[in-house]
Amino acid sequence: MMDGGVETSPRLWARLAGAFYLITIIMGVFAEVFVRGTLVVRDDAAATATNILAHEPLYRLGLAADLIMLASYIAVTLLFYSLFKSAGRSLSLLAAFSSLVGIAVLAVNSLNHLAPLVLLGNAHYLSAFEPTQLQALALIALKMHARGYNIAGVFFGVYCLMIGYLVFRSGFLPRILGALMAIGGIGYVIDSFAIFLSPSFAAHLPDLSMLGGIAELALCLWLLVMGVDAGKANARRISGA
């Protein structure tokens, strides 16, 4: 009975990680694509302010989705550490640290999503500013939010690169998933640094972050549907390799 429990444990952790990973992806896509992507009008502060005020409940849902995404990714990070530490404890710990730093950046960055609600909220003390000034400040906050995602993207890119190596080395998941995660992580890092170092050059690059998104979705679905090879996972854990 004990042996059976130990044997199925890695598969359970893998499926739990896949489930939390899926929640992370869904919440992230909802907040970024269906909330900010539809309400924020590029370089048009007045239209953006109008959209936010006209769809305030949706905008607030976007913030809630961001927070759920971060909580779910903390769970993914801890489960991945438990799952992959047998493939390299030090690297798995370093990967978890990188992920948690990225999560912390995004948690603080959530204030930039909240800021437009404060700036456009018609509080008495805001009467010192012109409406156009408040609208411009709200759009600046959203632009800073986008840059915050790019900063976090460096840490998540490094995380994906290390997880890719651990997947490749583990032996209990298809190596192609590890290769995809490593490529996706490099895509995140290049995309973020290109925006920091040369925005004009970055504007002509394809969206390399899509590579990371594809890789993460592939790993998520594999874990959720297929799990891991429990026998190989337990053998690696017992051997301490």
C-alpha positions as a Markdown table, in Angstrom:
| # | Residue | x | y | z |
|---|---|---|---|---|
| 1 | Met | 0.0 | 0.0 | 0.0 |
| 2 | Met | 2.8 | 2.4 | 0.9 |
| 3 | Asp | 4.7 | 1.5 | -2.2 |
| 4 | Gly | 1.6 | 2.2 | -4.3 |
| 5 | Gly | 1.2 | 5.6 | -2.6 |
| 6 | Val | 4.8 | 6.5 | -3.2 |
| 7 | Glu | 4.6 | 5.4 | -6.8 |
| 8 | Thr | 1.5 | 7.4 | -7.6 |
| 9 | Ser | 2.7 | 10.5 | -5.7 |
| 10 | Pro | 4.8 | 12.1 | -8.6 |
| 11 | Arg | 1.8 | 11.6 | -11.0 |
| 12 | Leu | -0.5 | 13.3 | -8.5 |
| 13 | Trp | 2.0 | 16.3 | -8.1 |
| 14 | Ala | 2.3 | 16.5 | -11.8 |
| 15 | Arg | -1.4 | 16.7 | -12.4 |
| 16 | Leu | -1.9 | 19.2 | -9.6 |
| 17 | Ala | 0.9 | 21.3 | -11.2 |
| 18 | Gly | -0.9 | 21.0 | -14.5 |
| 19 | Ala | -4.2 | 22.1 | -13.0 |
| 20 | Phe | -2.7 | 25.1 | -11.3 |
| 21 | Tyr | -0.7 | 25.9 | -14.5 |
| 22 | Leu | -3.9 | 25.9 | -16.5 |
| 23 | Ile | -5.6 | 28.3 | -14.0 |
| 24 | Thr | -2.5 | 30.5 | -14.3 |
| 25 | Ile | -2.7 | 30.6 | -18.0 |
| 26 | Ile | -6.5 | 31.2 | -18.2 |
| 27 | Met | -6.4 | 34.0 | -15.6 |
| 28 | Gly | -3.4 | 35.6 | -17.3 |
| 29 | Val | -4.9 | 35.5 | -20.8 |
| 30 | Phe | -8.2 | 36.9 | -19.4 |
| 31 | Ala | -6.6 | 39.8 | -17.7 |
| 32 | Glu | -4.2 | 40.7 | -20.4 |
| 33 | Val | -6.2 | 40.0 | -23.6 |
| 34 | Phe | -9.9 | 40.3 | -22.6 |
| 35 | Val | -9.5 | 43.1 | -20.1 |
| 36 | Arg | -6.5 | 45.3 | -20.8 |
| 37 | Gly | -6.4 | 44.3 | -24.4 |
| 38 | Thr | -9.9 | 45.5 | -25.0 |
| 39 | Leu | -10.1 | 48.5 | -22.7 |
| 40 | Val | -6.7 | 50.1 | -23.3 |
| 41 | Val | -6.5 | 52.2 | -26.5 |
| 42 | Arg | -2.9 | 52.7 | -27.5 |
| 43 | Asp | -1.7 | 56.3 | -27.0 |
| 44 | Asp | -5.3 | 57.5 | -26.5 |
| 45 | Ala | -5.7 | 58.5 | -22.8 |
| 46 | Ala | -9.3 | 59.8 | -23.2 |
| 47 | Ala | -10.6 | 56.7 | -24.9 |
| 48 | Thr | -8.8 | 54.5 | -22.4 |
| 49 | Ala | -10.3 | 56.4 | -19.5 |
| 50 | Thr | -13.8 | 56.2 | -21.0 |
| 51 | Asn | -13.5 | 52.5 | -21.6 |
| 52 | Ile | -12.3 | 51.8 | -18.0 |
| 53 | Leu | -15.1 | 53.9 | -16.4 |
| 54 | Ala | -17.8 | 52.4 | -18.7 |
| 55 | His | -16.6 | 48.9 | -17.9 |
| 56 | Glu | -15.4 | 49.3 | -14.4 |
| 57 | Pro | -16.6 | 45.8 | -13.2 |
| 58 | Leu | -14.7 | 44.1 | -16.0 |
| 59 | Tyr | -11.6 | 46.2 | -15.2 |
| 60 | Arg | -11.8 | 45.2 | -11.6 |
| 61 | Leu | -12.2 | 41.5 | -12.6 |
| 62 | Gly | -8.9 | 41.9 | -14.5 |
| 63 | Leu | -7.2 | 42.8 | -11.3 |
| 64 | Ala | -8.8 | 39.8 | -9.5 |
| 65 | Ala | -7.7 | 37.5 | -12.3 |
| 66 | Asp | -4.1 | 38.8 | -12.0 |
| 67 | Leu | -4.1 | 38.0 | -8.3 |
| 68 | Ile | -5.5 | 34.5 | -8.9 |
| 69 | Met | -2.9 | 34.0 | -11.6 |
| 70 | Leu | -0.1 | 34.9 | -9.2 |
| 71 | Ala | -1.4 | 32.7 | -6.4 |
| 72 | Ser | -1.8 | 29.8 | -8.8 |
| 73 | Tyr | 1.8 | 30.3 | -10.1 |
| 74 | Ile | 3.1 | 30.2 | -6.6 |
| 75 | Ala | 1.5 | 26.7 | -6.3 |
| 76 | Val | 3.0 | 25.7 | -9.7 |
| 77 | Thr | 6.5 | 26.9 | -8.5 |
| 78 | Leu | 6.4 | 24.9 | -5.3 |
| 79 | Leu | 5.0 | 21.8 | -7.0 |
| 80 | Phe | 7.7 | 22.0 | -9.8 |
| 81 | Tyr | 10.4 | 22.3 | -7.1 |
| 82 | Ser | 9.0 | 19.1 | -5.4 |
| 83 | Leu | 8.7 | 17.3 | -8.8 |
| 84 | Phe | 12.1 | 18.2 | -10.3 |
| 85 | Lys | 14.4 | 18.4 | -7.3 |
| 86 | Ser | 15.4 | 14.8 | -7.9 |
| 87 | Ala | 16.7 | 16.0 | -11.3 |
| 88 | Gly | 18.9 | 18.7 | -9.7 |
| 89 | Arg | 18.1 | 20.0 | -6.2 |
| 90 | Ser | 20.2 | 23.2 | -6.5 |
| 91 | Leu | 19.0 | 24.1 | -9.9 |
| 92 | Ser | 15.4 | 23.4 | -9.0 |
| 93 | Leu | 15.8 | 25.6 | -5.9 |
| 94 | Leu | 17.4 | 28.4 | -8.1 |
| 95 | Ala | 14.5 | 28.0 | -10.6 |
| 96 | Ala | 11.9 | 28.4 | -7.8 |
| 97 | Phe | 13.7 | 31.5 | -6.5 |
| 98 | Ser | 13.7 | 33.1 | -10.0 |
| 99 | Ser | 10.0 | 32.3 | -10.4 |
| 100 | Leu | 9.1 | 33.8 | -7.0 |
| 101 | Val | 11.1 | 37.0 | -7.8 |
| 102 | Gly | 9.0 | 37.3 | -11.0 |
| 103 | Ile | 5.8 | 36.7 | -9.1 |
| 104 | Ala | 6.8 | 39.4 | -6.6 |
| 105 | Val | 7.5 | 41.9 | -9.4 |
| 106 | Leu | 4.0 | 41.2 | -10.8 |
| 107 | Ala | 2.4 | 41.5 | -7.4 |
| 108 | Val | 3.8 | 45.0 | -7.0 |
| 109 | Asn | 3.1 | 45.8 | -10.6 |
| 110 | Ser | -0.6 | 45.1 | -9.9 |
| 111 | Leu | -0.7 | 48.6 | -8.3 |
| 112 | Asn | -0.3 | 50.0 | -11.8 |
| 113 | His | -3.5 | 48.3 | -12.8 |
| 114 | Leu | -5.2 | 49.7 | -9.8 |
| 115 | Ala | -3.9 | 53.2 | -10.2 |
| 116 | Pro | -6.3 | 54.3 | -13.1 |
| 117 | Leu | -9.3 | 53.5 | -10.8 |
| 118 | Val | -7.9 | 55.8 | -8.2 |
| 119 | Leu | -7.0 | 58.6 | -10.7 |
| 120 | Leu | -10.3 | 58.4 | -12.5 |
| 121 | Gly | -12.4 | 58.0 | -9.3 |
| 122 | Asn | -13.6 | 61.6 | -8.9 |
| 123 | Ala | -12.2 | 61.9 | -5.4 |
| 124 | His | -12.3 | 65.5 | -4.0 |
| 125 | Tyr | -8.5 | 65.8 | -3.8 |
| 126 | Leu | -8.2 | 65.1 | -7.5 |
| 127 | Ser | -9.9 | 68.4 | -8.4 |
| 128 | Ala | -6.4 | 70.0 | -8.3 |
| 129 | Phe | -5.8 | 68.3 | -11.6 |
| 130 | Glu | -7.4 | 68.8 | -15.0 |
| 131 | Pro | -9.4 | 65.8 | -16.3 |
| 132 | Thr | -7.0 | 65.4 | -19.3 |
| 133 | Gln | -4.1 | 65.3 | -16.8 |
| 134 | Leu | -5.7 | 62.5 | -14.8 |
| 135 | Gln | -6.5 | 60.6 | -18.0 |
| 136 | Ala | -2.8 | 60.9 | -19.1 |
| 137 | Leu | -1.6 | 59.7 | -15.7 |
| 138 | Ala | -4.0 | 56.7 | -15.9 |
| 139 | Leu | -2.5 | 55.8 | -19.3 |
| 140 | Ile | 1.0 | 56.2 | -18.0 |
| 141 | Ala | 0.2 | 53.8 | -15.1 |
| 142 | Leu | -1.0 | 51.2 | -17.7 |
| 143 | Lys | 2.2 | 51.7 | -19.8 |
| 144 | Met | 4.2 | 51.2 | -16.6 |
| 145 | His | 2.2 | 48.0 | -16.0 |
| 146 | Ala | 3.2 | 46.7 | -19.4 |
| 147 | Arg | 6.9 | 47.5 | -18.6 |
| 148 | Gly | 6.5 | 45.7 | -15.3 |
| 149 | Tyr | 5.4 | 42.6 | -17.2 |
| 150 | Asn | 8.6 | 42.9 | -19.3 |
| 151 | Ile | 10.7 | 43.1 | -16.1 |
| 152 | Ala | 9.0 | 40.0 | -14.7 |
| 153 | Gly | 9.5 | 38.3 | -18.1 |
| 154 | Val | 13.3 | 38.2 | -17.6 |
| 155 | Phe | 12.8 | 36.2 | -14.4 |
| 156 | Phe | 10.2 | 34.0 | -15.9 |
| 157 | Gly | 12.3 | 33.4 | -18.9 |
| 158 | Val | 15.2 | 32.3 | -16.8 |
| 159 | Tyr | 12.8 | 30.1 | -14.9 |
| 160 | Cys | 11.4 | 28.5 | -18.0 |
| 161 | Leu | 15.0 | 27.9 | -19.3 |
| 162 | Met | 16.0 | 26.1 | -16.1 |
| 163 | Ile | 12.7 | 24.1 | -15.9 |
| 164 | Gly | 13.4 | 23.1 | -19.5 |
| 165 | Tyr | 16.8 | 21.7 | -18.6 |
| 166 | Leu | 15.3 | 19.9 | -15.6 |
| 167 | Val | 12.5 | 18.4 | -17.7 |
| 168 | Phe | 15.1 | 17.3 | -20.3 |
| 169 | Arg | 17.3 | 15.7 | -17.6 |
| 170 | Ser | 14.5 | 14.2 | -15.5 |
| 171 | Gly | 13.7 | 11.3 | -17.8 |
| 172 | Phe | 10.1 | 11.1 | -16.6 |
| 173 | Leu | 8.8 | 13.6 | -19.1 |
| 174 | Pro | 9.3 | 13.8 | -22.9 |
| 175 | Arg | 12.5 | 15.7 | -23.7 |
| 176 | Ile | 10.8 | 17.7 | -26.4 |
| 177 | Leu | 8.9 | 19.5 | -23.7 |
| 178 | Gly | 12.2 | 20.4 | -22.0 |
| 179 | Ala | 13.5 | 21.7 | -25.3 |
| 180 | Leu | 10.4 | 23.7 | -25.9 |
| 181 | Met | 10.5 | 25.3 | -22.4 |
| 182 | Ala | 14.2 | 26.2 | -22.9 |
| 183 | Ile | 13.4 | 27.8 | -26.2 |
| 184 | Gly | 10.4 | 29.6 | -24.8 |
| 185 | Gly | 12.4 | 30.9 | -21.8 |
| 186 | Ile | 15.1 | 32.3 | -24.2 |
| 187 | Gly | 12.2 | 33.9 | -26.2 |
| 188 | Tyr | 10.9 | 35.6 | -23.0 |
| 189 | Val | 14.4 | 37.0 | -22.1 |
| 190 | Ile | 15.1 | 38.3 | -25.6 |
| 191 | Asp | 11.7 | 39.9 | -26.0 |
| 192 | Ser | 12.1 | 41.7 | -22.6 |
| 193 | Phe | 15.6 | 42.9 | -23.2 |
| 194 | Ala | 14.9 | 44.0 | -26.7 |
| 195 | Ile | 12.1 | 46.3 | -25.4 |
| 196 | Phe | 14.4 | 47.7 | -22.7 |
| 197 | Leu | 17.5 | 48.2 | -24.9 |
| 198 | Ser | 15.9 | 49.3 | -28.2 |
| 199 | Pro | 12.1 | 49.8 | -28.4 |
| 200 | Ser | 12.4 | 50.7 | -32.1 |
| 201 | Phe | 14.2 | 47.5 | -32.8 |
| 202 | Ala | 11.8 | 45.5 | -30.7 |
| 203 | Ala | 8.9 | 46.9 | -32.7 |
| 204 | His | 10.3 | 45.1 | -35.8 |
| 205 | Leu | 10.8 | 41.7 | -34.0 |
| 206 | Pro | 8.2 | 39.0 | -34.0 |
| 207 | Asp | 6.5 | 38.4 | -30.7 |
| 208 | Leu | 9.0 | 36.0 | -29.2 |
| 209 | Ser | 7.0 | 35.7 | -26.0 |
| 210 | Met | 4.6 | 33.5 | -28.0 |
| 211 | Leu | 7.3 | 30.8 | -28.0 |
| 212 | Gly | 7.1 | 30.8 | -24.2 |
| 213 | Gly | 3.4 | 30.8 | -24.2 |
| 214 | Ile | 3.3 | 27.8 | -26.5 |
| 215 | Ala | 5.9 | 25.9 | -24.5 |
| 216 | Glu | 4.1 | 26.6 | -21.2 |
| 217 | Leu | 0.7 | 25.5 | -22.6 |
| 218 | Ala | 2.3 | 22.3 | -24.0 |
| 219 | Leu | 3.9 | 21.4 | -20.7 |
| 220 | Cys | 0.7 | 22.3 | -18.8 |
| 221 | Leu | -1.5 | 20.1 | -20.9 |
| 222 | Trp | 0.9 | 17.2 | -20.8 |
| 223 | Leu | 1.1 | 17.3 | -17.0 |
| 224 | Leu | -2.7 | 17.6 | -16.7 |
| 225 | Val | -3.6 | 14.9 | -19.2 |
| 226 | Met | -0.6 | 12.5 | -19.2 |
| 227 | Gly | 1.1 | 13.2 | -15.9 |
| 228 | Val | 4.6 | 11.7 | -15.6 |
| 229 | Asp | 6.2 | 8.3 | -15.8 |
| 230 | Ala | 5.8 | 7.5 | -12.1 |
| 231 | Gly | 8.2 | 4.6 | -12.2 |
| 232 | Lys | 11.0 | 6.7 | -13.6 |
| 233 | Ala | 10.2 | 9.6 | -11.3 |
| 234 | Asn | 10.3 | 7.3 | -8.2 |
| 235 | Ala | 13.5 | 5.6 | -9.4 |
| 236 | Arg | 15.2 | 9.0 | -9.8 |
| 237 | Arg | 13.9 | 10.2 | -6.4 |
| 238 | Ile | 15.1 | 7.0 | -4.6 |
| 239 | Ser | 18.5 | 7.1 | -6.3 |
| 240 | Gly | 18.9 | 10.7 | -5.4 |
| 241 | Ala | 20.3 | 11.5 | -8.8 |
